[in-house]
Structures are given as structure tokens and as C-alpha cells.
Amino acid sequence: MSSVALECRSLGYPCEWALRGGSPQELVDRARDHFRCAHGMPDLSAEMLGRIDGAIHPV
């Protein structure tokens, strides 16, 4: 089974948060929680969602 990864620092934040998941959608859902709690972003803009999508990579 392939998996994908996302690192917060790849989006320009000085943050060590990273995760792996089975699908890009899983990572986007979990990233919403992270950005809300850790970075005070209650909603993710379309631009930020695009940046997250572009930063997700296979592992």
C-alpha cells in the first residue's frame, strides 16, 4: 500500500509537525486540525488548501 506525507515546514512554517497517511484527503483533513490548533487558522483558504495539496508527496 502506498502512502503520502506532509510536513508543515514545507509550507513555510517553522514547525516540526509532519504526518503520513493513506490518501491526500486524509492528510488535508488532519492538516485542518493542525493549522487550527497550532497556527490559529480556524479556516483554510482555497490558496492554503492548494499549497497543502502541492506539498503532499508519496513516501
mmCIF file of the N, C-alpha and C atoms, coordinates in Angstrom:
data_MODEL
# 
_entry.id   MODEL 
# 
loop_
_atom_site.group_PDB 
_atom_site.id 
_atom_site.type_symbol 
_atom_site.label_atom_id 
_atom_site.label_alt_id 
_atom_site.label_comp_id 
_atom_site.label_asym_id 
_atom_site.label_entity_id 
_atom_site.label_seq_id 
_atom_site.pdbx_PDB_ins_code 
_atom_site.Cartn_x 
_atom_site.Cartn_y 
_atom_site.Cartn_z 
_atom_site.occupancy 
_atom_site.B_iso_or_equiv 
_atom_site.pdbx_formal_charge 
_atom_site.auth_seq_id 
_atom_site.auth_comp_id 
_atom_site.auth_asym_id 
_atom_site.auth_atom_id 
_atom_site.pdbx_PDB_model_num 
ATOM 1   N N  . MET A 1 1  ? 0.841   -1.183 0.000  1.00 0.00 ? 1  MET A N  1 
ATOM 2   C CA . MET A 1 1  ? 0.000   0.000  0.000  1.00 0.00 ? 1  MET A CA 1 
ATOM 3   C C  . MET A 1 1  ? 0.882   1.241  0.000  1.00 0.00 ? 1  MET A C  1 
ATOM 4   N N  . SER A 1 2  ? 0.603   2.186  -0.865 1.00 0.00 ? 2  SER A N  1 
ATOM 5   C CA . SER A 1 2  ? 1.378   3.420  -0.906 1.00 0.00 ? 2  SER A CA 1 
ATOM 6   C C  . SER A 1 2  ? 0.844   4.392  0.134  1.00 0.00 ? 2  SER A C  1 
ATOM 7   N N  . SER A 1 3  ? 1.714   5.289  0.554  1.00 0.00 ? 3  SER A N  1 
ATOM 8   C CA . SER A 1 3  ? 1.279   6.302  1.499  1.00 0.00 ? 3  SER A CA 1 
ATOM 9   C C  . SER A 1 3  ? 1.822   7.652  1.054  1.00 0.00 ? 3  SER A C  1 
ATOM 10  N N  . VAL A 1 4  ? 1.292   8.693  1.657  1.00 0.00 ? 4  VAL A N  1 
ATOM 11  C CA . VAL A 1 4  ? 1.696   10.054 1.336  1.00 0.00 ? 4  VAL A CA 1 
ATOM 12  C C  . VAL A 1 4  ? 2.092   10.775 2.626  1.00 0.00 ? 4  VAL A C  1 
ATOM 13  N N  . ALA A 1 5  ? 2.849   11.852 2.474  1.00 0.00 ? 5  ALA A N  1 
ATOM 14  C CA . ALA A 1 5  ? 3.335   12.587 3.636  1.00 0.00 ? 5  ALA A CA 1 
ATOM 15  C C  . ALA A 1 5  ? 3.179   14.085 3.427  1.00 0.00 ? 5  ALA A C  1 
ATOM 16  N N  . LEU A 1 6  ? 3.180   14.787 4.548  1.00 0.00 ? 6  LEU A N  1 
ATOM 17  C CA . LEU A 1 6  ? 3.093   16.246 4.550  1.00 0.00 ? 6  LEU A CA 1 
ATOM 18  C C  . LEU A 1 6  ? 3.894   16.756 5.734  1.00 0.00 ? 6  LEU A C  1 
ATOM 19  N N  . GLU A 1 7  ? 4.738   17.767 5.501  1.00 0.00 ? 7  GLU A N  1 
ATOM 20  C CA . GLU A 1 7  ? 5.494   18.415 6.561  1.00 0.00 ? 7  GLU A CA 1 
ATOM 21  C C  . GLU A 1 7  ? 5.097   19.884 6.598  1.00 0.00 ? 7  GLU A C  1 
ATOM 22  N N  . CYS A 1 8  ? 4.814   20.388 7.780  1.00 0.00 ? 8  CYS A N  1 
ATOM 23  C CA . CYS A 1 8  ? 4.402   21.779 7.938  1.00 0.00 ? 8  CYS A CA 1 
ATOM 24  C C  . CYS A 1 8  ? 5.494   22.732 7.443  1.00 0.00 ? 8  CYS A C  1 
ATOM 25  N N  . ARG A 1 9  ? 6.757   22.394 7.693  1.00 0.00 ? 9  ARG A N  1 
ATOM 26  C CA . ARG A 1 9  ? 7.843   23.285 7.277  1.00 0.00 ? 9  ARG A CA 1 
ATOM 27  C C  . ARG A 1 9  ? 7.916   23.450 5.752  1.00 0.00 ? 9  ARG A C  1 
ATOM 28  N N  . SER A 1 10 ? 7.385   22.485 5.009  1.00 0.00 ? 10 SER A N  1 
ATOM 29  C CA . SER A 1 10 ? 7.389   22.609 3.548  1.00 0.00 ? 10 SER A CA 1 
ATOM 30  C C  . SER A 1 10 ? 6.407   23.676 3.078  1.00 0.00 ? 10 SER A C  1 
ATOM 31  N N  . LEU A 1 11 ? 5.550   24.140 4.009  1.00 0.00 ? 11 LEU A N  1 
ATOM 32  C CA . LEU A 1 11 ? 4.602   25.208 3.701  1.00 0.00 ? 11 LEU A CA 1 
ATOM 33  C C  . LEU A 1 11 ? 5.096   26.559 4.217  1.00 0.00 ? 11 LEU A C  1 
ATOM 34  N N  . GLY A 1 12 ? 6.343   26.584 4.720  1.00 0.00 ? 12 GLY A N  1 
ATOM 35  C CA . GLY A 1 12 ? 6.946   27.831 5.154  1.00 0.00 ? 12 GLY A CA 1 
ATOM 36  C C  . GLY A 1 12 ? 6.789   28.159 6.627  1.00 0.00 ? 12 GLY A C  1 
ATOM 37  N N  . TYR A 1 13 ? 6.321   27.205 7.415  1.00 0.00 ? 13 TYR A N  1 
ATOM 38  C CA . TYR A 1 13 ? 6.153   27.431 8.853  1.00 0.00 ? 13 TYR A CA 1 
ATOM 39  C C  . TYR A 1 13 ? 7.329   26.833 9.613  1.00 0.00 ? 13 TYR A C  1 
ATOM 40  N N  . PRO A 1 14 ? 7.826   27.510 10.639 1.00 0.00 ? 14 PRO A N  1 
ATOM 41  C CA . PRO A 1 14 ? 8.910   26.955 11.449 1.00 0.00 ? 14 PRO A CA 1 
ATOM 42  C C  . PRO A 1 14 ? 8.336   25.942 12.449 1.00 0.00 ? 14 PRO A C  1 
ATOM 43  N N  . CYS A 1 15 ? 7.918   24.827 11.944 1.00 0.00 ? 15 CYS A N  1 
ATOM 44  C CA . CYS A 1 15 ? 7.159   23.844 12.721 1.00 0.00 ? 15 CYS A CA 1 
ATOM 45  C C  . CYS A 1 15 ? 7.635   22.453 12.313 1.00 0.00 ? 15 CYS A C  1 
ATOM 46  N N  . GLU A 1 16 ? 7.829   21.599 13.277 1.00 0.00 ? 16 GLU A N  1 
ATOM 47  C CA . GLU A 1 16 ? 8.315   20.240 13.010 1.00 0.00 ? 16 GLU A CA 1 
ATOM 48  C C  . GLU A 1 16 ? 7.202   19.223 12.774 1.00 0.00 ? 16 GLU A C  1 
ATOM 49  N N  . TRP A 1 17 ? 5.943   19.671 12.746 1.00 0.00 ? 17 TRP A N  1 
ATOM 50  C CA . TRP A 1 17 ? 4.817   18.769 12.546 1.00 0.00 ? 17 TRP A CA 1 
ATOM 51  C C  . TRP A 1 17 ? 4.913   18.095 11.194 1.00 0.00 ? 17 TRP A C  1 
ATOM 52  N N  . ALA A 1 18 ? 4.705   16.802 11.180 1.00 0.00 ? 18 ALA A N  1 
ATOM 53  C CA . ALA A 1 18 ? 4.710   16.021 9.936  1.00 0.00 ? 18 ALA A CA 1 
ATOM 54  C C  . ALA A 1 18 ? 3.813   14.806 10.151 1.00 0.00 ? 18 ALA A C  1 
ATOM 55  N N  . LEU A 1 19 ? 3.272   14.297 9.064  1.00 0.00 ? 19 LEU A N  1 
ATOM 56  C CA . LEU A 1 19 ? 2.474   13.093 9.170  1.00 0.00 ? 19 LEU A CA 1 
ATOM 57  C C  . LEU A 1 19 ? 2.468   12.319 7.878  1.00 0.00 ? 19 LEU A C  1 
ATOM 58  N N  . ARG A 1 20 ? 2.075   11.074 8.003  1.00 0.00 ? 20 ARG A N  1 
ATOM 59  C CA . ARG A 1 20 ? 1.880   10.187 6.864  1.00 0.00 ? 20 ARG A CA 1 
ATOM 60  C C  . ARG A 1 20 ? 0.455   9.679  6.914  1.00 0.00 ? 20 ARG A C  1 
ATOM 61  N N  . GLY A 1 21 ? -0.062  9.364  5.746  1.00 0.00 ? 21 GLY A N  1 
ATOM 62  C CA . GLY A 1 21 ? -1.405  8.819  5.672  1.00 0.00 ? 21 GLY A CA 1 
ATOM 63  C C  . GLY A 1 21 ? -1.577  8.015  4.404  1.00 0.00 ? 21 GLY A C  1 
ATOM 64  N N  . GLY A 1 22 ? -2.740  7.430  4.274  1.00 0.00 ? 22 GLY A N  1 
ATOM 65  C CA . GLY A 1 22 ? -3.024  6.583  3.128  1.00 0.00 ? 22 GLY A CA 1 
ATOM 66  C C  . GLY A 1 22 ? -3.516  7.345  1.907  1.00 0.00 ? 22 GLY A C  1 
ATOM 67  N N  . SER A 1 23 ? -4.012  8.578  2.130  1.00 0.00 ? 23 SER A N  1 
ATOM 68  C CA . SER A 1 23 ? -4.534  9.339  0.993  1.00 0.00 ? 23 SER A CA 1 
ATOM 69  C C  . SER A 1 23 ? -4.315  10.830 1.219  1.00 0.00 ? 23 SER A C  1 
ATOM 70  N N  . PRO A 1 24 ? -4.236  11.598 0.136  1.00 0.00 ? 24 PRO A N  1 
ATOM 71  C CA . PRO A 1 24 ? -4.121  13.049 0.285  1.00 0.00 ? 24 PRO A CA 1 
ATOM 72  C C  . PRO A 1 24 ? -5.279  13.650 1.079  1.00 0.00 ? 24 PRO A C  1 
ATOM 73  N N  . GLN A 1 25 ? -6.489  13.159 0.885  1.00 0.00 ? 25 GLN A N  1 
ATOM 74  C CA . GLN A 1 25 ? -7.641  13.707 1.610  1.00 0.00 ? 25 GLN A CA 1 
ATOM 75  C C  . GLN A 1 25 ? -7.498  13.512 3.112  1.00 0.00 ? 25 GLN A C  1 
ATOM 76  N N  . GLU A 1 26 ? -6.978  12.374 3.527  1.00 0.00 ? 26 GLU A N  1 
ATOM 77  C CA . GLU A 1 26 ? -6.735  12.129 4.954  1.00 0.00 ? 26 GLU A CA 1 
ATOM 78  C C  . GLU A 1 26 ? -5.772  13.179 5.518  1.00 0.00 ? 26 GLU A C  1 
ATOM 79  N N  . LEU A 1 27 ? -4.718  13.481 4.767  1.00 0.00 ? 27 LEU A N  1 
ATOM 80  C CA . LEU A 1 27 ? -3.753  14.470 5.239  1.00 0.00 ? 27 LEU A CA 1 
ATOM 81  C C  . LEU A 1 27 ? -4.365  15.875 5.288  1.00 0.00 ? 27 LEU A C  1 
ATOM 82  N N  . VAL A 1 28 ? -5.161  16.229 4.305  1.00 0.00 ? 28 VAL A N  1 
ATOM 83  C CA . VAL A 1 28 ? -5.813  17.541 4.306  1.00 0.00 ? 28 VAL A CA 1 
ATOM 84  C C  . VAL A 1 28 ? -6.729  17.657 5.525  1.00 0.00 ? 28 VAL A C  1 
ATOM 85  N N  . ASP A 1 29 ? -7.488  16.614 5.818  1.00 0.00 ? 29 ASP A N  1 
ATOM 86  C CA . ASP A 1 29 ? -8.386  16.641 6.981  1.00 0.00 ? 29 ASP A CA 1 
ATOM 87  C C  . ASP A 1 29 ? -7.598  16.817 8.271  1.00 0.00 ? 29 ASP A C  1 
ATOM 88  N N  . ARG A 1 30 ? -6.500  16.103 8.399  1.00 0.00 ? 30 ARG A N  1 
ATOM 89  C CA . ARG A 1 30 ? -5.686  16.211 9.604  1.00 0.00 ? 30 ARG A CA 1 
ATOM 90  C C  . ARG A 1 30 ? -4.938  17.532 9.649  1.00 0.00 ? 30 ARG A C  1 
ATOM 91  N N  . ALA A 1 31 ? -4.551  18.061 8.493  1.00 0.00 ? 31 ALA A N  1 
ATOM 92  C CA . ALA A 1 31 ? -3.872  19.360 8.445  1.00 0.00 ? 31 ALA A CA 1 
ATOM 93  C C  . ALA A 1 31 ? -4.807  20.474 8.907  1.00 0.00 ? 31 ALA A C  1 
ATOM 94  N N  . ARG A 1 32 ? -6.090  20.372 8.598  1.00 0.00 ? 32 ARG A N  1 
ATOM 95  C CA . ARG A 1 32 ? -7.062  21.373 9.069  1.00 0.00 ? 32 ARG A CA 1 
ATOM 96  C C  . ARG A 1 32 ? -7.008  21.479 10.593 1.00 0.00 ? 32 ARG A C  1 
ATOM 97  N N  . ASP A 1 33 ? -6.992  20.334 11.264 1.00 0.00 ? 33 ASP A N  1 
ATOM 98  C CA . ASP A 1 33 ? -6.924  20.334 12.724 1.00 0.00 ? 33 ASP A CA 1 
ATOM 99  C C  . ASP A 1 33 ? -5.609  20.947 13.206 1.00 0.00 ? 33 ASP A C  1 
ATOM 100 N N  . HIS A 1 34 ? -4.513  20.571 12.572 1.00 0.00 ? 34 HIS A N  1 
ATOM 101 C CA . HIS A 1 34 ? -3.205  21.091 12.977 1.00 0.00 ? 34 HIS A CA 1 
ATOM 102 C C  . HIS A 1 34 ? -3.142  22.607 12.823 1.00 0.00 ? 34 HIS A C  1 
ATOM 103 N N  . PHE A 1 35 ? -3.548  23.117 11.688 1.00 0.00 ? 35 PHE A N  1 
ATOM 104 C CA . PHE A 1 35 ? -3.462  24.562 11.453 1.00 0.00 ? 35 PHE A CA 1 
ATOM 105 C C  . PHE A 1 35 ? -4.410  25.332 12.362 1.00 0.00 ? 35 PHE A C  1 
ATOM 106 N N  . ARG A 1 36 ? -5.530  24.750 12.699 1.00 0.00 ? 36 ARG A N  1 
ATOM 107 C CA . ARG A 1 36 ? -6.449  25.405 13.631 1.00 0.00 ? 36 ARG A CA 1 
ATOM 108 C C  . ARG A 1 36 ? -5.826  25.489 15.027 1.00 0.00 ? 36 ARG A C  1 
ATOM 109 N N  . CYS A 1 37 ? -5.294  24.380 15.511 1.00 0.00 ? 37 CYS A N  1 
ATOM 110 C CA . CYS A 1 37 ? -4.765  24.326 16.879 1.00 0.00 ? 37 CYS A CA 1 
ATOM 111 C C  . CYS A 1 37 ? -3.385  24.965 17.015 1.00 0.00 ? 37 CYS A C  1 
ATOM 112 N N  . ALA A 1 38 ? -2.484  24.666 16.117 1.00 0.00 ? 38 ALA A N  1 
ATOM 113 C CA . ALA A 1 38 ? -1.088  25.102 16.264 1.00 0.00 ? 38 ALA A CA 1 
ATOM 114 C C  . ALA A 1 38 ? -0.811  26.482 15.691 1.00 0.00 ? 38 ALA A C  1 
ATOM 115 N N  . HIS A 1 39 ? -1.568  26.888 14.679 1.00 0.00 ? 39 HIS A N  1 
ATOM 116 C CA . HIS A 1 39 ? -1.261  28.140 13.987 1.00 0.00 ? 39 HIS A CA 1 
ATOM 117 C C  . HIS A 1 39 ? -2.410  29.150 14.012 1.00 0.00 ? 39 HIS A C  1 
ATOM 118 N N  . GLY A 1 40 ? -3.475  28.839 14.754 1.00 0.00 ? 40 GLY A N  1 
ATOM 119 C CA . GLY A 1 40 ? -4.573  29.781 14.923 1.00 0.00 ? 40 GLY A CA 1 
ATOM 120 C C  . GLY A 1 40 ? -5.328  30.108 13.648 1.00 0.00 ? 40 GLY A C  1 
ATOM 121 N N  . MET A 1 41 ? -5.430  29.131 12.749 1.00 0.00 ? 41 MET A N  1 
ATOM 122 C CA . MET A 1 41 ? -6.146  29.335 11.488 1.00 0.00 ? 41 MET A CA 1 
ATOM 123 C C  . MET A 1 41 ? -7.443  28.526 11.530 1.00 0.00 ? 41 MET A C  1 
ATOM 124 N N  . PRO A 1 42 ? -8.551  29.146 11.938 1.00 0.00 ? 42 PRO A N  1 
ATOM 125 C CA . PRO A 1 42 ? -9.802  28.385 12.066 1.00 0.00 ? 42 PRO A CA 1 
ATOM 126 C C  . PRO A 1 42 ? -10.329 27.843 10.741 1.00 0.00 ? 42 PRO A C  1 
ATOM 127 N N  . ASP A 1 43 ? -10.050 28.537 9.653  1.00 0.00 ? 43 ASP A N  1 
ATOM 128 C CA . ASP A 1 43 ? -10.479 28.083 8.328  1.00 0.00 ? 43 ASP A CA 1 
ATOM 129 C C  . ASP A 1 43 ? -9.290  28.163 7.387  1.00 0.00 ? 43 ASP A C  1 
ATOM 130 N N  . LEU A 1 44 ? -9.212  27.218 6.476  1.00 0.00 ? 44 LEU A N  1 
ATOM 131 C CA . LEU A 1 44 ? -8.148  27.239 5.483  1.00 0.00 ? 44 LEU A CA 1 
ATOM 132 C C  . LEU A 1 44 ? -8.691  27.826 4.182  1.00 0.00 ? 44 LEU A C  1 
ATOM 133 N N  . SER A 1 45 ? -7.992  28.810 3.673  1.00 0.00 ? 45 SER A N  1 
ATOM 134 C CA . SER A 1 45 ? -8.393  29.440 2.415  1.00 0.00 ? 45 SER A CA 1 
ATOM 135 C C  . SER A 1 45 ? -8.161  28.477 1.255  1.00 0.00 ? 45 SER A C  1 
ATOM 136 N N  . ALA A 1 46 ? -8.757  28.785 0.128  1.00 0.00 ? 46 ALA A N  1 
ATOM 137 C CA . ALA A 1 46 ? -8.537  27.985 -1.078 1.00 0.00 ? 46 ALA A CA 1 
ATOM 138 C C  . ALA A 1 46 ? -7.056  27.999 -1.454 1.00 0.00 ? 46 ALA A C  1 
ATOM 139 N N  . GLU A 1 47 ? -6.405  29.132 -1.251 1.00 0.00 ? 47 GLU A N  1 
ATOM 140 C CA . GLU A 1 47 ? -4.970  29.218 -1.548 1.00 0.00 ? 47 GLU A CA 1 
ATOM 141 C C  . GLU A 1 47 ? -4.178  28.262 -0.659 1.00 0.00 ? 47 GLU A C  1 
ATOM 142 N N  . MET A 1 48 ? -4.481  28.264 0.637  1.00 0.00 ? 48 MET A N  1 
ATOM 143 C CA . MET A 1 48 ? -3.756  27.380 1.558  1.00 0.00 ? 48 MET A CA 1 
ATOM 144 C C  . MET A 1 48 ? -4.041  25.921 1.254  1.00 0.00 ? 48 MET A C  1 
ATOM 145 N N  . LEU A 1 49 ? -5.267  25.591 0.929  1.00 0.00 ? 49 LEU A N  1 
ATOM 146 C CA . LEU A 1 49 ? -5.588  24.215 0.552  1.00 0.00 ? 49 LEU A CA 1 
ATOM 147 C C  . LEU A 1 49 ? -4.797  23.798 -0.681 1.00 0.00 ? 49 LEU A C  1 
ATOM 148 N N  . GLY A 1 50 ? -4.618  24.706 -1.628 1.00 0.00 ? 50 GLY A N  1 
ATOM 149 C CA . GLY A 1 50 ? -3.808  24.427 -2.807 1.00 0.00 ? 50 GLY A CA 1 
ATOM 150 C C  . GLY A 1 50 ? -2.350  24.215 -2.453 1.00 0.00 ? 50 GLY A C  1 
ATOM 151 N N  . ARG A 1 51 ? -1.842  25.021 -1.521 1.00 0.00 ? 51 ARG A N  1 
ATOM 152 C CA . ARG A 1 51 ? -0.449  24.862 -1.074 1.00 0.00 ? 51 ARG A CA 1 
ATOM 153 C C  . ARG A 1 51 ? -0.270  23.524 -0.364 1.00 0.00 ? 51 ARG A C  1 
ATOM 154 N N  . ILE A 1 52 ? -1.237  23.154 0.462  1.00 0.00 ? 52 ILE A N  1 
ATOM 155 C CA . ILE A 1 52 ? -1.168  21.860 1.151  1.00 0.00 ? 52 ILE A CA 1 
ATOM 156 C C  . ILE A 1 52 ? -1.181  20.732 0.137  1.00 0.00 ? 52 ILE A C  1 
ATOM 157 N N  . ASP A 1 53 ? -2.102  20.800 -0.811 1.00 0.00 ? 53 ASP A N  1 
ATOM 158 C CA . ASP A 1 53 ? -2.192  19.770 -1.834 1.00 0.00 ? 53 ASP A CA 1 
ATOM 159 C C  . ASP A 1 53 ? -0.876  19.634 -2.604 1.00 0.00 ? 53 ASP A C  1 
ATOM 160 N N  . GLY A 1 54 ? -0.244  20.766 -2.903 1.00 0.00 ? 54 GLY A N  1 
ATOM 161 C CA . GLY A 1 54 ? 1.026   20.738 -3.622 1.00 0.00 ? 54 GLY A CA 1 
ATOM 162 C C  . GLY A 1 54 ? 2.184   20.221 -2.803 1.00 0.00 ? 54 GLY A C  1 
ATOM 163 N N  . ALA A 1 55 ? 2.082   20.295 -1.479 1.00 0.00 ? 55 ALA A N  1 
ATOM 164 C CA . ALA A 1 55 ? 3.163   19.844 -0.594 1.00 0.00 ? 55 ALA A CA 1 
ATOM 165 C C  . ALA A 1 55 ? 3.055   18.369 -0.224 1.00 0.00 ? 55 ALA A C  1 
ATOM 166 N N  . ILE A 1 56 ? 1.931   17.764 -0.479 1.00 0.00 ? 56 ILE A N  1 
ATOM 167 C CA . ILE A 1 56 ? 1.762   16.332 -0.186 1.00 0.00 ? 56 ILE A CA 1 
ATOM 168 C C  . ILE A 1 56 ? 2.557   15.530 -1.216 1.00 0.00 ? 56 ILE A C  1 
ATOM 169 N N  . HIS A 1 57 ? 3.336   14.571 -0.713 1.00 0.00 ? 57 HIS A N  1 
ATOM 170 C CA . HIS A 1 57 ? 4.173   13.789 -1.607 1.00 0.00 ? 57 HIS A CA 1 
ATOM 171 C C  . HIS A 1 57 ? 4.146   12.310 -1.221 1.00 0.00 ? 57 HIS A C  1 
ATOM 172 N N  . PRO A 1 58 ? 4.421   11.436 -2.187 1.00 0.00 ? 58 PRO A N  1 
ATOM 173 C CA . PRO A 1 58 ? 4.431   9.995  -1.896 1.00 0.00 ? 58 PRO A CA 1 
ATOM 174 C C  . PRO A 1 58 ? 5.665   9.624  -1.075 1.00 0.00 ? 58 PRO A C  1 
ATOM 175 N N  . VAL A 1 59 ? 5.517   8.596  -0.268 1.00 0.00 ? 59 VAL A N  1 
ATOM 176 C CA . VAL A 1 59 ? 6.650   8.048  0.502  1.00 0.00 ? 59 VAL A CA 1 
ATOM 177 C C  . VAL A 1 59 ? 6.765   6.565  0.288  1.00 0.00 ? 59 VAL A C  1 
# 
